[in-house]
Amino acid sequence: MASFVKALPILPIYQALSASFAPLSRIVFYFRRKWRREQFDRGGERFGRPSLERPEGPLAWLHGAGVGESLVLLPLIEKLAARGFNVLLSTGATSAAGAISPRLPAGSLHQYLPFDVPQFLARFIDHWRPDLALVAESEIWPNLFLEIKRRKIPLILVNARASQRAFRPWGWIPYFVESVLEGVDLCLAQSEADAERFSKLGVRHVKVVGNLKFDVMAPSADRNAFASLTARIGSRPVWLAAATQPDEEEIVVAVHRLLAQHYPELLTIIVPRRARRGDEITALVRARGLTALQRSREPQDAPLPAVYIADTAGEIGLFYRLAGVVFLGKSLIPPGGGQNPIEAAKLGAAVLHGPYVGNFAEIYRALDEARGAATIADADTLARVVALLLKDPDKLRRMARAAAETVNRLGGASAAIMAAIEPHIAQLMVETPGWEI
């Protein structure tokens, strides 16, 4: 079976099928918009019809699919803009656009990446004519890479990651993978393990430079909102459960009930991974006999209840600043995957997490070893550790300081990436008369 799959001409089949998808793409877009996964007034971008004009001069194009992938590109965007590049950032998710657009340097542009249909991508690339293309993490789109290669645009994978689970299926289709990745000029991997996997997949030039996530600035917070919430919280003990998923909120509520026996004024803040789940979580909290309030629906300066549900977008920096103890979700219930702890650590939080953090295993391992984070197995353990930290402010400060020092020590990937791509920038300068960076 394996040899049969390997023998199939998968790349031509994939290209033909994806090209034939063009007539159906509008139906897909319609349902995605109905499910609030598309921005209606910018729908043309999904079909390769950009809504902005290309600026004059050199242009660096960076792509990050979701919120996490696009946020890690911010340090590179700033450095490329400082070198004189116009910068275009493309994303796949509307949530990524909402999170990244306010943080882009002045003059940088954002567009949605078209569907992986050859004619859509060709239209997109021909309009923007990038001088350099940088793709973040594990985003490998066959038609995208092939269209970039066809135009001889330098293609660089940055913050490249290939988990063992994602790597294994590629071994069934080596010709397909090699054909797609042979257009990659340079792969800048997060770790030695990632570098080894990309080399086995056929990428010729691979280098380990570290994780860009450590270089991303901590998210900002509205000063007025921070002052208002700080005054409303007053002297109440507070802890935060962030990026929670279904079933994890049930655990968080159980922890609140345990803690409230010793801290009757306790405030538990829940920031769900999906803000649209606010109503669902509110119903859960109230069904367990606790008072709840949604940030998206609260009356002005209403008294804070037992559980405050922060179901608004783009305010995680505010809540990390309000709580010294932070539990990061998508980690207690398998398969999990984890949530990036770097922002919480940079903002002075002691980080708690479950055991299922595969997507961020190395970061959590470093934090755990430095005692800036702790692994939690269940509700009882979570309640005990939160209670310990609330009771002992000195221990809380030591843990938070260890977390901040760890993420600061592991930074520097953006400088290493810029040094690695310098030969490509120099080559572009030589090939483009009158271009000064």
Secondary structure, DSSP 8 states (H G I E B T S, - for coil): -HHHHHHS-HHHHHHHHHHHTGGGHHHHHHHHHHTT-S-GGGGGGGGT--SS---SS-EEEEE-SSHHHHHTTHHHHHHHHHTT-EEEEEES-HHHHHHHGGGS-TT-EEEE---S-HHHHHHHHHHH--SEEEEETT---HHHHHHHHHTT--EEEEEE---HHHHHHHTT-HHHHHHHHTT-SEEEESSHHHHHHHHHTT-S-EEE---GGGGS------HHHHHHHHHHHTT--EEEEEEE-TTHHHHHHHHHHHHHTT-TT-EEEEEESSGGGHHHHHHHHHHTT--EEETTT--TT----SEEE---SS-HHHHHHH-SEEEE-SSSSTT------HHHHHTT-EEEE-S--GGGHHHHHHHHHTTSEEE--SHHHHHHHHHHHHH-HHHHHHHHHHHHHHHHHT--HHHHHHHHHHHHHHHHHHHSTT---
